[in-house]
């Protein structure tokens, strides 16, 4: 399905909503017994995965009801409306979303439940391969690129009963951690202030979940691309231990650092999705480490006393030199919010200690092994993944019988800067001496961070996810290197808001393969504080489906070109 234009997107969404009201005889599951009665679409702003499962199990809603509600919100808020530019967070809606919802409802009515996500609509970042929708990786040249199969992560979602509602916007080829802009859909706006960035590169998934377009979203993180968007949109962003979740079937940025993980409204939802995604995958050799953990403990181990007796090291840096003009605007407020969050950790029984986790340690020892393999990784994905693509695209550059990154660049419509495109095209095949050296440095950094946790007897590190709130073209992370370069797990949690109503995130980083313990500590903090609140620019829709007048704390949003 081609990526819809604005007008076609609205038409498709409204048509899909009408389709669900068609006579039962026209539906693909008409012969199934005990099809649930149709309800009015339920309020879904702030409705998480566990909430949706509870409603479905009690018969108070159906998957069709939920899909209708989410489609209506996407139609109302993703394109420009009132004085807002719209989020531009959704690239594609599944053309069979309502048919799939009917099937899942009929299965539940007949006593068949596929798994813990049965009937729950979720969105996935548009670099996750999906057999039933295009996978553009943010590139308009790949707007009609269709894989024959699902990525492992999407296959596991479907096996657990989740309904993949659509694909979310992203930074093109996942290359940016401070904003999300693609040539296929444009710049993603932050629902807490639509004149500001949704962060990157998974900004579309985060904006969608925050605005109530789906119960949860999947993103990828090579350095902050899950935790950053989550922090700047008051979500829980969980970056698992490297290798715990498979990245097979996901268009790569760097196989040395790519991780698949959830962005959710609650820690419980993150733990539930994490348990579904986790596990060994023969198609991804790095998942051999998944056997070190038992995903069934992720949800069962959640406790509101999990912080008691835990030893947490506080990371404090001086941000005064972050820009040539000094600290980023709002950094003082963010520091105050995070200091309160650290006090909350202590109030829950954690032993909070100062640790020598310095800027010099991070930049000097926790080396990145990524980026140098980007072009080769993308070319390998395109060569090895059974797929169909636009006629003539592969012939733009040699070899003419194979689709490559250079073909995508030669298409001429990329949102990537000329410098980025050129530098990637110049990257050598791997392995090579520079790559081998980078890998060795990264492995030494992994050993260094493992030793640091052991030496200081730490259960976690605590730090601001970002030093400053979102701005017009910047919503970055401060410590993404810690998890990305070393592969240890991290999680960003809602910690509060600035005086302008902009979200602030607290990041916890834990020792390798202690995801269950980290999730439990995060849950304890979340239950004790309850900081999350939904964005004002995308309120609940009234029953008649009209878009309400929007009053935001910072006034009308600016349109970007």
Protein Blocks (a to p, Z undefined) as FASTA:
>chain_A
ZZddfklmmmmmmmmmmmmmpcfklpmklmpghiacddddddfehpafklmmmmmmnopa
cfklmmmmmmmmmmmmmpcchjbgbjolafbdcfklmmmmmmmmmmmmnopafblmgoia
cdddfkbccfkbccekopaklmmgccfbdcfklmmmmmnopacfbdcdddehhiafkbcc
dfknopaddfkbmkbcebjaklmmmmmmmnopafbdcdddfehplmmmmmmnopacdddd
ehkaccehiacfblklgccddddfbfklmmmmmmmmgccdfklmklmmmmmpcfklmmmm
gcfklmgopacddddddfklmpmnbcaehklmmmmmmmmmmmmmmmnopacddddddfkl
mmmmmccfehjlmmmmmmmmmmmmgcdddehklmmpccfkbccfklmmmnopafbdfklm
mmmmmpccdddfklmmmmmmmmmmmmmmmmmmmmnopabdcddfbfbdcdfkbccdfklm
mmmmnopacddddfbdcfkopacdddddddehilmmmmmmmmmmmmmnomaccdfklccd
dfkopacddddfkbpadddZZ
